[in-house]
Amino acid sequence: MMEGILEIKIEEESHEIKIEEYHAIKIEEYHAIKIEEENHEMRTEVKQENHDMQIGEENREMEAEVKQENEEVKLEEHQEDYQDQEPDHHYLNTRNRTNSAASSGPSDLQLPSTFYDKRRETAVVPVHPDISDDDDDEDEDDDVSDPDFIPPPHNQDIPGPSNMGPTTKRKRLQPAVEVIQDSGSDSYSEDDDDDDNEQPAPQAKRPSKPSKSAARPTTWHKVDLNNTTLPEYQHSTPDYIDVPFQYFTRYFDDQIIRHITYQTNLYAAQKDINTTFTTNENEILTFVAILIYMSIVELPSVDDYWAIETRVPQVAQLMSSKRVRLLKKVIHFNDNSMICGTSDRFFKIRPLFRFINTAFRRESQTPKQSVDEVMVACKGKKAGNLRQYIKSKPDKWGFKLFARASEDGFIHDIVLYQGKTTLEAHDVPLKPEQEGLDATSQIVSVLASTMTFPTTTAIYADNFFTSLELVRYLRDHNCRYTGTARDNRIGKPPLRTIKDMEKRAVTRGTCDYVTSDDGILAVRWKDNKTVTLLSTDMGVGPMSTVIRYCSESKKREPVNCPAVIRSYNANMGGIDKSDMLVHLYHTPMKSKRWYMQLFAYVIDISLTNAWVVYKRDCKALGVKSQPLKDFRLQVFRDASNQRPATPSSRRSSSSSVESLSISAGVPKPVRGHHSHTPHVAVRFDMSLFHAPIHGERQTCKHCSRKGNIIRSNVVCRVCKVHLCMNRERNCFVEYHGKVA
């Protein structure tokens, strides 16, 4: 027993010794790795010091060469001056020239302008610029490259050409580039893009943006803003309420239908010159009507509208499923042969947005306009990085649009975001004074430039757009502005800091404000978080109260609120309201072509804007308006009836009978589907009025067999089937009297 215990103790001791040896080995390895890392860092530092010393020696050599060249130039000029003077007066004249030069200020010697004058701004551009990044094929929609790509900056240390003649300065081999000089600019401005249709030289001479250091100084005072209130919006009273389809065609008009029809036929011919496909305006309008109805009655798949179990006759009777799929595949909006050389990355859908923008701008606007972002949902990856991400939007992934809207949700103008070429592709060009603003401020200024009456309009935007330069620019153009702002874009007014405002000792509702010398109000107000606003529309007073929940007292309490805050909250929701109305009945559009989602948005925003104007007219006349769902259904009915109409019932008795058959609701046969069969309880129920009526000639339900098809014009008004009724056979009686 004792021997077993001793063996166990010996094994334990040996195991502990092995563990200690293992730990010692690992510690030695760790120290070796640390020593190797320290040696590597020391070698790296030594290499960096050697590299810096080498660069310093090269710089000193360059400075010595420059000084030597300057001395040679001075000596040559002195010698030229000495040649015209007598030898006896050489020293005196030289001394007099030196003294006069020192007393007169700047030297008259012609020194090299590269090092002693103000260095001229230069731009180095390639002689043969690269092809644009928009390489979409005519038939394929490939991914597009990054719109935010910034080329590497040019070397600013390379001096520009001197005004002097040829010198002895050493020349270096340069690549095949063209140097464009801009002597009137104080700061260098790089091109944002390479456009195939424009030469590099005009791009390099684009006016540069003013530097931030050149911003106008602002003086702030502890006074409130006191402006007159803008007039309320008065909608012009119409003579009558038009049908919903007429409101819709104000924006999605015949010009758009004709354009889509022409481009679709052109695309089909470009894809296959021997194609037999052709479409017309009535078919395109019917296709749009089907999409509108699908937004209200939404099924999991498009084929379900024609399936036997889930068939929707409102859609299935207008067009076959095969034709709808073909139109979705072929429909087009722009000429692919013109895409080469354009910088517009929304080239394929751009014409539709130009049409609707022109129509939206004609509509009367309210005095309170809001500017915000709109997301058009897109989950596919065919659009490349045109697909953006915004966390706060309902559709987080999709195409980003900037829009201006009235407070009731009417969209007046839309800008498609595509990176640095966003405003170049927009139909409203930038003005010279707008180019000095930052990118987001340029968006607001362009959207504001299309307003009908800017002097009686106030714009509301969030902190993504607001800056002191934008507010000042709009104020100079007699347009009011109110928006939340970030702390680094308000020009450092003497307000209480955000850190100070967020202290627990500062009660909710605390407000601090100052006004600049040119009438810009800066407000900082504490709510759940500290909010900063810039405004040229309303002031802080009169103060009001808002109800907020207090976590300490566990109840709702009144909180002081400035008037400018209440105005911002009341008028900022125009874009959000439009998004809500669009998402209520969203047009389904599943397609591999990324721009088809934007086509669906054009239909939705046209319907939404039409309904908003319809509500304005109803309110002006004191008439109750239809809800949006009924409005869209009425547009569908009117749009689907634009096909060739059936003969009028006033022409003949046969026409009246035909109209009776149509009113009976006899389903039309669909190739590849089973014909309509009435329920047995309906077929043999003699209490129902099974009466024969005259209709279109179709297959008899009772006596027709495969290989022996017999057609008849007689239809049972209850069973909705065609049956023979003539001298030879009476299938009508047999069909209803035969026991199943």
Salt bridges, closest charged atoms under 4 A:
GLU29 OE1 - LYS26 NZ 3.74
GLU36 OE2 - ARG43 NH2 3.54
GLU65 OE1 - ARG170 NH2 3.78
GLU86 OE1 - HIS89 NE2 3.75
ASP141 OD1 - LYS348 NZ 3.31
ASP186 OD1 - LYS118 NZ 2.88
GLU283 OE2 - ARG323 NE 2.53
ASP303 OD1 - ARG325 NH1 2.72
ASP344 OD1 - ARG350 NH2 2.82
GLU363 OE2 - ARG250 NH1 3.94
ASP372 OD2 - LYS393 NZ 3.85
ASP395 OD2 - HIS583 NE2 2.54
ASP408 OD2 - ARG616 NE 2.68
ASP413 OD1 - ARG361 NH2 2.96
GLU424 OE2 - ARG206 NH2 3.93
ASP427 OD1 - ARG361 NH2 3.20
ASP427 OD1 - HIS426 NE2 3.32
GLU433 OE2 - HIS477 NE2 3.94
ASP438 OD2 - ARG489 NH2 2.90
ASP487 OD1 - ARG524 NH2 2.73
ASP500 OD2 - ARG496 NE 3.33
ASP500 OD1 - LYS503 NZ 3.77
ASP512 OD1 - LYS222 NZ 2.61
ASP517 OD1 - ARG216 NH2 3.80
ASP518 OD2 - ARG216 NH2 2.60
ASP518 OD2 - ARG472 NE 2.73
ASP527 OD2 - ARG548 NE 3.14
ASP537 OD1 - ARG480 NH1 2.91
GLU552 OE2 - ARG504 NH2 3.25
ASP604 OD2 - HIS586 ND1 3.46
ASP604 OD1 - ARG632 NH2 3.09
ASP617 OD1 - HIS235 NE2 2.62
GLU728 OE1 - ARG729 NH1 3.32
GLU734 OE1 - HIS702 NE2 3.20
